[in-house]
Amino acid sequence: MALVLVLLFTSPLRKLVIKILDKMKEGKGPVVSKTVLGTLFVVFISITYNVVEIQKRSFESGLLNPTDEVLMANRILEASLMGFAIFLALVTYRLHHYMKELETKRRKEAAEEMKPMPHLKLADHEEYPKKAISST
């Protein structure tokens, strides 16, 4: 959560975080991060499936025994933690992408502003004779 807040507001720490994220995305970094994210997603789906199975058991018997109650609370807590971690990872990834894109656009605009414009000569009226308008 702190990482997202650091990326949202301009500060020296933001530049450091962007450099660190750039270094992480070099080489095998993207493969590792996608593998970890995929693993978290599979575990999230598994936990969600277990919660659904516990709920089915409680609907069939009409009661939720204390063991299932504790298991379900634990699984819901794990699922919410996994979901939150996946969400923060995706938000951080997109924020980093937008920050890099914004930085690139600003550099291009600055380069265009610094580029000398060719001097355009304004034509004097005396140089170009006016065409005679024939009145008929």
N, C-alpha and C positions, 0 to 999 in steps of 0.2 A: 504494500500500500504506500509505503514511504517512497518507493522507487517511482511510482506513478506521480506522486505529488512533486517529486524533484524534477521529473520530466515536464510537468505542466508549467512551472514557473521559471523564469529566467534567473539564473544564478551561476556562480562559478562551479558549483557542485553539479549543475546540469551538464556543463561541458565535459566534466570528468566522467559522468555516468554515460554520456553518449560515446565517448572514446572507449570506455570499457565494453559497452555493448557492441561497438564496431569490431573490437578485437575478438569478442566472443563469436561474431558471425563470420570470421575468417577461417579458412581451412575446414576442419571437421566440425566446427561449432554448430552450424545449422543442422547437420545430420544428428548430432547428439541431442540437441534441444528438441528436434522433432520426434526423436525416439522416446525421450523422456515424456514429452507431452502426450504421445500416443499411448505410452504405458499408463500414465495417469488417467487418461480417458477410458481405457479398458478396465482399470480398477474401479473407476467411477461407475461404469455401466454394471459391473459385477456387484458392487455394493447396492446399487439401486435395485437390481434384480433380487438380491437377498431380502431387502426391505419389502418388496412386493410379495415374495413368498411368505414372509412372516405375517403380513396382513391377510393373505389368503387363508392361512391356518386359523387366524383369529376369527375370520368371517365364518369359516366352516364350523368351528366348535362353539362360536358364540361368545367365548371368553378369551382374554389374552392372559396367559399364565405369566407369573413374575419373571421367569427366565426369558421368555420371548419378549417381554416388555423391556428388559435390560438390553437384550441383543438388538432390538429394534432402535432403541434410543442411541446405542453405540453406533449402529450402522448409519443412522440418519446424521449423526454428528460427523462421522467419517465422510459421508457423501457430501455434506455441505462444505467440509474442509477441502475436499478434492475439487469440487465445483468452483469454489472461491479461488483456489490455486490456479486452476485452468483459466478462469476468467482473467485473473491478474496477469498471467503470462501472455494471453492474447492482447490485452490492453497495452501492456508494456511493449510488445512487439510492434503494434500499430502506431503507438506514440513515437517510438524510435524511428519508424519508417517515415512518419509525417515530419518529424524534426529534421531528418536528413534531406527530405524533399524540399522543405522550406528553406533550409540553408543553401541548397543548390540553386534555388530560384533567386534568392537574395544575392548570391554571388554573380549570377548571370546578369541581374539587373544592375548591379554595381559596375560590372565590366562594360555593359552597354552605356552607362552614364559617363564612364571615364573615356570611352572611345571618342576621338575627335571627330566632329561633324565636318563634312566638306563645306567650305565656305561658298555660299551661294551668292552670286552677284545679282543684285537687283537691277533690272533693266531701267535705264532712264527713259523718260518719254521722248527725249530728243533722238535717241539712237534708233528708235523704231518709228518710221513715219506712219502717220495715220492713213488708213486707206480712205480714199475719197468715196464718199457715199453719193451715188448718183441719185438725183432727185428726178423723178419722172412725173 
